[in-house]
Amino acid sequence: MPDTQPSDDAPETPAQRRARRAQFLRDLMEARELRDRVQPRRARAARMRQQMRMRTFRW
């Protein structure tokens, strides 16, 4: 797997980090949507568990 870091160990700029993070989050949402379409029962159960966690969460 090729290394995606810039060469000569240059520090990553905040803009590069935000762009990389945005791409990661887009990919993550796409993967979740695909999984939900493929396994609707499991997705529904996961939604119910998440709702229960949010209901019982204390600030």
PyMOL Python script that loads the backbone (N, CA, C, O; Angstrom):
from pymol import cmd

cmd.read_pdbstr("""\
ATOM      1  N   MET A   1       0.846  -1.186   0.000  1.00  0.00           N
ATOM      2  CA  MET A   1       0.000   0.000   0.000  1.00  0.00           C
ATOM      3  C   MET A   1       0.884   1.239   0.000  1.00  0.00           C
ATOM      4  O   MET A   1       1.710   1.396   0.899  1.00  0.00           O
ATOM      5  N   PRO A   2       0.735   2.114  -0.972  1.00  0.00           N
ATOM      6  CA  PRO A   2       1.618   3.279  -1.035  1.00  0.00           C
ATOM      7  C   PRO A   2       1.354   4.242   0.113  1.00  0.00           C
ATOM      8  O   PRO A   2       0.225   4.392   0.580  1.00  0.00           O
ATOM      9  N   ASP A   3       2.414   4.881   0.548  1.00  0.00           N
ATOM     10  CA  ASP A   3       2.308   5.826   1.638  1.00  0.00           C
ATOM     11  C   ASP A   3       1.756   7.140   1.098  1.00  0.00           C
ATOM     12  O   ASP A   3       2.300   7.693   0.143  1.00  0.00           O
ATOM     13  N   THR A   4       0.679   7.644   1.701  1.00  0.00           N
ATOM     14  CA  THR A   4       0.044   8.866   1.191  1.00  0.00           C
ATOM     15  C   THR A   4       0.583  10.122   1.864  1.00  0.00           C
ATOM     16  O   THR A   4       0.136  11.226   1.553  1.00  0.00           O
ATOM     17  N   GLN A   5       1.534   9.972   2.779  1.00  0.00           N
ATOM     18  CA  GLN A   5       2.110  11.136   3.428  1.00  0.00           C
ATOM     19  C   GLN A   5       2.984  11.903   2.442  1.00  0.00           C
ATOM     20  O   GLN A   5       3.596  11.295   1.564  1.00  0.00           O
ATOM     21  N   PRO A   6       3.055  13.224   2.569  1.00  0.00           N
ATOM     22  CA  PRO A   6       3.963  13.982   1.706  1.00  0.00           C
ATOM     23  C   PRO A   6       5.401  13.567   1.961  1.00  0.00           C
ATOM     24  O   PRO A   6       5.757  13.180   3.074  1.00  0.00           O
ATOM     25  N   SER A   7       6.213  13.648   0.939  1.00  0.00           N
ATOM     26  CA  SER A   7       7.609  13.216   1.077  1.00  0.00           C
ATOM     27  C   SER A   7       8.386  14.209   1.936  1.00  0.00           C
ATOM     28  O   SER A   7       7.867  15.260   2.312  1.00  0.00           O
ATOM     29  N   ASP A   8       9.605  13.872   2.235  1.00  0.00           N
ATOM     30  CA  ASP A   8      10.557  14.606   3.073  1.00  0.00           C
ATOM     31  C   ASP A   8       9.953  15.082   4.388  1.00  0.00           C
ATOM     32  O   ASP A   8      10.319  16.142   4.895  1.00  0.00           O
ATOM     33  N   ASP A   9       9.017  14.290   4.947  1.00  0.00           N
ATOM     34  CA  ASP A   9       8.475  14.491   6.297  1.00  0.00           C
ATOM     35  C   ASP A   9       7.961  15.906   6.559  1.00  0.00           C
ATOM     36  O   ASP A   9       8.107  16.419   7.668  1.00  0.00           O
ATOM     37  N   ALA A  10       7.360  16.541   5.551  1.00  0.00           N
ATOM     38  CA  ALA A  10       6.763  17.863   5.742  1.00  0.00           C
ATOM     39  C   ALA A  10       5.522  17.712   6.612  1.00  0.00           C
ATOM     40  O   ALA A  10       4.735  16.790   6.397  1.00  0.00           O
ATOM     41  N   PRO A  11       5.330  18.587   7.581  1.00  0.00           N
ATOM     42  CA  PRO A  11       4.127  18.484   8.415  1.00  0.00           C
ATOM     43  C   PRO A  11       2.870  18.760   7.584  1.00  0.00           C
ATOM     44  O   PRO A  11       2.875  19.575   6.661  1.00  0.00           O
ATOM     45  N   GLU A  12       1.819  18.069   7.938  1.00  0.00           N
ATOM     46  CA  GLU A  12       0.555  18.224   7.211  1.00  0.00           C
ATOM     47  C   GLU A  12      -0.099  19.546   7.604  1.00  0.00           C
ATOM     48  O   GLU A  12      -0.147  19.890   8.785  1.00  0.00           O
ATOM     49  N   THR A  13      -0.595  20.275   6.630  1.00  0.00           N
ATOM     50  CA  THR A  13      -1.260  21.540   6.941  1.00  0.00           C
ATOM     51  C   THR A  13      -2.668  21.261   7.456  1.00  0.00           C
ATOM     52  O   THR A  13      -3.241  20.214   7.156  1.00  0.00           O
ATOM     53  N   PRO A  14      -3.224  22.183   8.225  1.00  0.00           N
ATOM     54  CA  PRO A  14      -4.603  21.980   8.709  1.00  0.00           C
ATOM     55  C   PRO A  14      -5.605  21.790   7.564  1.00  0.00           C
ATOM     56  O   PRO A  14      -6.547  21.009   7.692  1.00  0.00           O
ATOM     57  N   ALA A  15      -5.410  22.490   6.463  1.00  0.00           N
ATOM     58  CA  ALA A  15      -6.329  22.341   5.326  1.00  0.00           C
ATOM     59  C   ALA A  15      -6.247  20.928   4.745  1.00  0.00           C
ATOM     60  O   ALA A  15      -7.269  20.339   4.394  1.00  0.00           O
ATOM     61  N   GLN A  16      -5.041  20.392   4.647  1.00  0.00           N
ATOM     62  CA  GLN A  16      -4.876  19.021   4.140  1.00  0.00           C
ATOM     63  C   GLN A  16      -5.527  18.026   5.089  1.00  0.00           C
ATOM     64  O   GLN A  16      -6.167  17.068   4.656  1.00  0.00           O
ATOM     65  N   ARG A  17      -5.358  18.258   6.382  1.00  0.00           N
ATOM     66  CA  ARG A  17      -5.948  17.357   7.372  1.00  0.00           C
ATOM     67  C   ARG A  17      -7.472  17.389   7.286  1.00  0.00           C
ATOM     68  O   ARG A  17      -8.122  16.344   7.326  1.00  0.00           O
ATOM     69  N   ARG A  18      -8.048  18.605   7.166  1.00  0.00           N
ATOM     70  CA  ARG A  18      -9.509  18.718   7.055  1.00  0.00           C
ATOM     71  C   ARG A  18     -10.022  18.038   5.794  1.00  0.00           C
ATOM     72  O   ARG A  18     -11.054  17.368   5.830  1.00  0.00           O
ATOM     73  N   ALA A  19      -9.311  18.204   4.675  1.00  0.00           N
ATOM     74  CA  ALA A  19      -9.737  17.575   3.423  1.00  0.00           C
ATOM     75  C   ALA A  19      -9.682  16.053   3.551  1.00  0.00           C
ATOM     76  O   ALA A  19     -10.590  15.355   3.099  1.00  0.00           O
ATOM     77  N   ARG A  20      -8.617  15.540   4.168  1.00  0.00           N
ATOM     78  CA  ARG A  20      -8.477  14.094   4.356  1.00  0.00           C
ATOM     79  C   ARG A  20      -9.571  13.558   5.283  1.00  0.00           C
ATOM     80  O   ARG A  20     -10.137  12.492   5.041  1.00  0.00           O
ATOM     81  N   ARG A  21      -9.858  14.315   6.347  1.00  0.00           N
ATOM     82  CA  ARG A  21     -10.907  13.912   7.291  1.00  0.00           C
ATOM     83  C   ARG A  21     -12.283  13.938   6.630  1.00  0.00           C
ATOM     84  O   ARG A  21     -13.093  13.039   6.854  1.00  0.00           O
ATOM     85  N   ALA A  22     -12.553  14.959   5.818  1.00  0.00           N
ATOM     86  CA  ALA A  22     -13.839  15.046   5.116  1.00  0.00           C
ATOM     87  C   ALA A  22     -14.012  13.856   4.175  1.00  0.00           C
ATOM     88  O   ALA A  22     -15.097  13.281   4.086  1.00  0.00           O
ATOM     89  N   GLN A  23     -12.934  13.488   3.470  1.00  0.00           N
ATOM     90  CA  GLN A  23     -13.006  12.341   2.565  1.00  0.00           C
ATOM     91  C   GLN A  23     -13.262  11.059   3.353  1.00  0.00           C
ATOM     92  O   GLN A  23     -14.059  10.219   2.936  1.00  0.00           O
ATOM     93  N   PHE A  24     -12.589  10.910   4.490  1.00  0.00           N
ATOM     94  CA  PHE A  24     -12.793   9.734   5.327  1.00  0.00           C
ATOM     95  C   PHE A  24     -14.237   9.642   5.797  1.00  0.00           C
ATOM     96  O   PHE A  24     -14.839   8.569   5.756  1.00  0.00           O
ATOM     97  N   LEU A  25     -14.801  10.779   6.248  1.00  0.00           N
ATOM     98  CA  LEU A  25     -16.177  10.767   6.737  1.00  0.00           C
ATOM     99  C   LEU A  25     -17.172  10.466   5.618  1.00  0.00           C
ATOM    100  O   LEU A  25     -18.173   9.786   5.843  1.00  0.00           O
ATOM    101  N   ARG A  26     -16.897  10.976   4.399  1.00  0.00           N
ATOM    102  CA  ARG A  26     -17.762  10.647   3.255  1.00  0.00           C
ATOM    103  C   ARG A  26     -17.725   9.155   2.976  1.00  0.00           C
ATOM    104  O   ARG A  26     -18.765   8.534   2.758  1.00  0.00           O
ATOM    105  N   ASP A  27     -16.525   8.576   2.983  1.00  0.00           N
ATOM    106  CA  ASP A  27     -16.387   7.136   2.742  1.00  0.00           C
ATOM    107  C   ASP A  27     -17.094   6.333   3.832  1.00  0.00           C
ATOM    108  O   ASP A  27     -17.732   5.320   3.546  1.00  0.00           O
ATOM    109  N   LEU A  28     -16.982   6.784   5.074  1.00  0.00           N
ATOM    110  CA  LEU A  28     -17.615   6.088   6.186  1.00  0.00           C
ATOM    111  C   LEU A  28     -19.137   6.097   6.048  1.00  0.00           C
ATOM    112  O   LEU A  28     -19.785   5.070   6.250  1.00  0.00           O
ATOM    113  N   MET A  29     -19.706   7.246   5.706  1.00  0.00           N
ATOM    114  CA  MET A  29     -21.157   7.335   5.528  1.00  0.00           C
ATOM    115  C   MET A  29     -21.614   6.464   4.365  1.00  0.00           C
ATOM    116  O   MET A  29     -22.658   5.816   4.445  1.00  0.00           O
ATOM    117  N   GLU A  30     -20.835   6.445   3.287  1.00  0.00           N
ATOM    118  CA  GLU A  30     -21.183   5.607   2.135  1.00  0.00           C
ATOM    119  C   GLU A  30     -21.179   4.132   2.525  1.00  0.00           C
ATOM    120  O   GLU A  30     -22.064   3.375   2.127  1.00  0.00           O
ATOM    121  N   ALA A  31     -20.181   3.730   3.304  1.00  0.00           N
ATOM    122  CA  ALA A  31     -20.106   2.339   3.746  1.00  0.00           C
ATOM    123  C   ALA A  31     -21.283   1.987   4.655  1.00  0.00           C
ATOM    124  O   ALA A  31     -21.839   0.894   4.555  1.00  0.00           O
ATOM    125  N   ARG A  32     -21.665   2.909   5.541  1.00  0.00           N
ATOM    126  CA  ARG A  32     -22.807   2.651   6.422  1.00  0.00           C
ATOM    127  C   ARG A  32     -24.101   2.515   5.631  1.00  0.00           C
ATOM    128  O   ARG A  32     -24.920   1.638   5.906  1.00  0.00           O
ATOM    129  N   GLU A  33     -24.279   3.400   4.635  1.00  0.00           N
ATOM    130  CA  GLU A  33     -25.503   3.334   3.821  1.00  0.00           C
ATOM    131  C   GLU A  33     -25.570   2.015   3.059  1.00  0.00           C
ATOM    132  O   GLU A  33     -26.630   1.396   2.964  1.00  0.00           O
ATOM    133  N   LEU A  34     -24.427   1.589   2.515  1.00  0.00           N
ATOM    134  CA  LEU A  34     -24.388   0.322   1.793  1.00  0.00           C
ATOM    135  C   LEU A  34     -24.728  -0.832   2.733  1.00  0.00           C
ATOM    136  O   LEU A  34     -25.523  -1.704   2.383  1.00  0.00           O
ATOM    137  N   ARG A  35     -24.132  -0.840   3.918  1.00  0.00           N
ATOM    138  CA  ARG A  35     -24.400  -1.903   4.886  1.00  0.00           C
ATOM    139  C   ARG A  35     -25.869  -1.917   5.293  1.00  0.00           C
ATOM    140  O   ARG A  35     -26.470  -2.979   5.452  1.00  0.00           O
ATOM    141  N   ASP A  36     -26.447  -0.710   5.461  1.00  0.00           N
ATOM    142  CA  ASP A  36     -27.857  -0.633   5.843  1.00  0.00           C
ATOM    143  C   ASP A  36     -28.763  -1.186   4.749  1.00  0.00           C
ATOM    144  O   ASP A  36     -29.783  -1.809   5.043  1.00  0.00           O
ATOM    145  N   ARG A  37     -28.396  -0.961   3.493  1.00  0.00           N
ATOM    146  CA  ARG A  37     -29.204  -1.503   2.389  1.00  0.00           C
ATOM    147  C   ARG A  37     -29.080  -3.014   2.306  1.00  0.00           C
ATOM    148  O   ARG A  37     -30.046  -3.711   1.996  1.00  0.00           O
ATOM    149  N   VAL A  38     -27.873  -3.520   2.588  1.00  0.00           N
ATOM    150  CA  VAL A  38     -27.625  -4.951   2.462  1.00  0.00           C
ATOM    151  C   VAL A  38     -28.207  -5.722   3.653  1.00  0.00           C
ATOM    152  O   VAL A  38     -28.678  -6.848   3.494  1.00  0.00           O
ATOM    153  N   GLN A  39     -28.174  -5.118   4.833  1.00  0.00           N
ATOM    154  CA  GLN A  39     -28.636  -5.801   6.050  1.00  0.00           C
ATOM    155  C   GLN A  39     -29.646  -4.934   6.788  1.00  0.00           C
ATOM    156  O   GLN A  39     -29.331  -4.390   7.847  1.00  0.00           O
ATOM    157  N   PRO A  40     -30.862  -4.794   6.246  1.00  0.00           N
ATOM    158  CA  PRO A  40     -31.819  -3.869   6.866  1.00  0.00           C
ATOM    159  C   PRO A  40     -32.203  -4.231   8.302  1.00  0.00           C
ATOM    160  O   PRO A  40     -32.419  -3.339   9.122  1.00  0.00           O
ATOM    161  N   ARG A  41     -32.290  -5.517   8.614  1.00  0.00           N
ATOM    162  CA  ARG A  41     -32.678  -5.897   9.982  1.00  0.00           C
ATOM    163  C   ARG A  41     -31.596  -5.510  10.978  1.00  0.00           C
ATOM    164  O   ARG A  41     -31.885  -4.979  12.051  1.00  0.00           O
ATOM    165  N   ARG A  42     -30.363  -5.777  10.619  1.00  0.00           N
ATOM    166  CA  ARG A  42     -29.257  -5.419  11.515  1.00  0.00           C
ATOM    167  C   ARG A  42     -29.160  -3.902  11.667  1.00  0.00           C
ATOM    168  O   ARG A  42     -28.869  -3.399  12.753  1.00  0.00           O
ATOM    169  N   ALA A  43     -29.404  -3.178  10.578  1.00  0.00           N
ATOM    170  CA  ALA A  43     -29.359  -1.721  10.631  1.00  0.00           C
ATOM    171  C   ALA A  43     -30.454  -1.189  11.551  1.00  0.00           C
ATOM    172  O   ALA A  43     -30.222  -0.258  12.322  1.00  0.00           O
ATOM    173  N   ARG A  44     -31.638  -1.774  11.472  1.00  0.00           N
ATOM    174  CA  ARG A  44     -32.741  -1.343  12.341  1.00  0.00           C
ATOM    175  C   ARG A  44     -32.395  -1.614  13.806  1.00  0.00           C
ATOM    176  O   ARG A  44     -32.639  -0.774  14.671  1.00  0.00           O
ATOM    177  N   ALA A  45     -31.833  -2.774  14.075  1.00  0.00           N
ATOM    178  CA  ALA A  45     -31.446  -3.105  15.448  1.00  0.00           C
ATOM    179  C   ALA A  45     -30.379  -2.123  15.950  1.00  0.00           C
ATOM    180  O   ALA A  45     -30.416  -1.698  17.105  1.00  0.00           O
ATOM    181  N   ALA A  46     -29.440  -1.771  15.088  1.00  0.00           N
ATOM    182  CA  ALA A  46     -28.394  -0.819  15.480  1.00  0.00           C
ATOM    183  C   ALA A  46     -28.990   0.555  15.772  1.00  0.00           C
ATOM    184  O   ALA A  46     -28.574   1.228  16.716  1.00  0.00           O
ATOM    185  N   ARG A  47     -29.959   0.969  14.966  1.00  0.00           N
ATOM    186  CA  ARG A  47     -30.637   2.252  15.223  1.00  0.00           C
ATOM    187  C   ARG A  47     -31.355   2.224  16.564  1.00  0.00           C
ATOM    188  O   ARG A  47     -31.309   3.197  17.317  1.00  0.00           O
ATOM    189  N   MET A  48     -32.017   1.114  16.862  1.00  0.00           N
ATOM    190  CA  MET A  48     -32.722   0.993  18.146  1.00  0.00           C
ATOM    191  C   MET A  48     -31.740   1.057  19.317  1.00  0.00           C
ATOM    192  O   MET A  48     -32.008   1.724  20.317  1.00  0.00           O
ATOM    193  N   ARG A  49     -30.608   0.366  19.196  1.00  0.00           N
ATOM    194  CA  ARG A  49     -29.605   0.420  20.265  1.00  0.00           C
ATOM    195  C   ARG A  49     -29.074   1.836  20.447  1.00  0.00           C
ATOM    196  O   ARG A  49     -28.895   2.294  21.575  1.00  0.00           O
ATOM    197  N   GLN A  50     -28.819   2.533  19.333  1.00  0.00           N
ATOM    198  CA  GLN A  50     -28.315   3.902  19.415  1.00  0.00           C
ATOM    199  C   GLN A  50     -29.346   4.813  20.084  1.00  0.00           C
ATOM    200  O   GLN A  50     -28.988   5.651  20.912  1.00  0.00           O
ATOM    201  N   GLN A  51     -30.620   4.655  19.729  1.00  0.00           N
ATOM    202  CA  GLN A  51     -31.665   5.458  20.366  1.00  0.00           C
ATOM    203  C   GLN A  51     -31.725   5.183  21.863  1.00  0.00           C
ATOM    204  O   GLN A  51     -31.893   6.106  22.661  1.00  0.00           O
ATOM    205  N   MET A  52     -31.588   3.921  22.242  1.00  0.00           N
ATOM    206  CA  MET A  52     -31.613   3.581  23.670  1.00  0.00           C
ATOM    207  C   MET A  52     -30.414   4.201  24.383  1.00  0.00           C
ATOM    208  O   MET A  52     -30.551   4.711  25.494  1.00  0.00           O
ATOM    209  N   ARG A  53     -29.249   4.161  23.756  1.00  0.00           N
ATOM    210  CA  ARG A  53     -28.072   4.791  24.364  1.00  0.00           C
ATOM    211  C   ARG A  53     -28.296   6.282  24.549  1.00  0.00           C
ATOM    212  O   ARG A  53     -27.941   6.839  25.588  1.00  0.00           O
ATOM    213  N   MET A  54     -28.884   6.937  23.547  1.00  0.00           N
ATOM    214  CA  MET A  54     -29.106   8.376  23.647  1.00  0.00           C
ATOM    215  C   MET A  54     -30.157   8.689  24.719  1.00  0.00           C
ATOM    216  O   MET A  54     -30.054   9.703  25.410  1.00  0.00           O
ATOM    217  N   ARG A  55     -31.153   7.835  24.856  1.00  0.00           N
ATOM    218  CA  ARG A  55     -32.195   8.061  25.861  1.00  0.00           C
ATOM    219  C   ARG A  55     -31.646   7.945  27.274  1.00  0.00           C
ATOM    220  O   ARG A  55     -32.072   8.671  28.172  1.00  0.00           O
ATOM    221  N   THR A  56     -30.696   7.028  27.474  1.00  0.00           N
ATOM    222  CA  THR A  56     -30.206   6.783  28.829  1.00  0.00           C
ATOM    223  C   THR A  56     -28.948   7.598  29.145  1.00  0.00           C
ATOM    224  O   THR A  56     -28.406   7.495  30.245  1.00  0.00           O
ATOM    225  N   PHE A  57     -28.486   8.399  28.194  1.00  0.00           N
ATOM    226  CA  PHE A  57     -27.281   9.202  28.414  1.00  0.00           C
ATOM    227  C   PHE A  57     -27.578  10.339  29.376  1.00  0.00           C
ATOM    228  O   PHE A  57     -28.603  11.010  29.261  1.00  0.00           O
ATOM    229  N   ARG A  58     -26.673  10.554  30.330  1.00  0.00           N
ATOM    230  CA  ARG A  58     -26.825  11.644  31.298  1.00  0.00           C
ATOM    231  C   ARG A  58     -25.815  12.734  30.978  1.00  0.00           C
ATOM    232  O   ARG A  58     -24.646  12.444  30.723  1.00  0.00           O
ATOM    233  N   TRP A  59     -26.256  13.981  30.989  1.00  0.00           N
ATOM    234  CA  TRP A  59     -25.337  15.103  30.732  1.00  0.00           C
ATOM    235  C   TRP A  59     -24.531  15.394  31.948  1.00  0.00           C
ATOM    236  O   TRP A  59     -23.701  16.303  31.936  1.00  0.00           O
TER     237      TRP A  59
END
""", "prot")
cmd.dss("prot")
cmd.show_as("cartoon", "prot")
cmd.util.cbc("prot")
cmd.orient("prot")
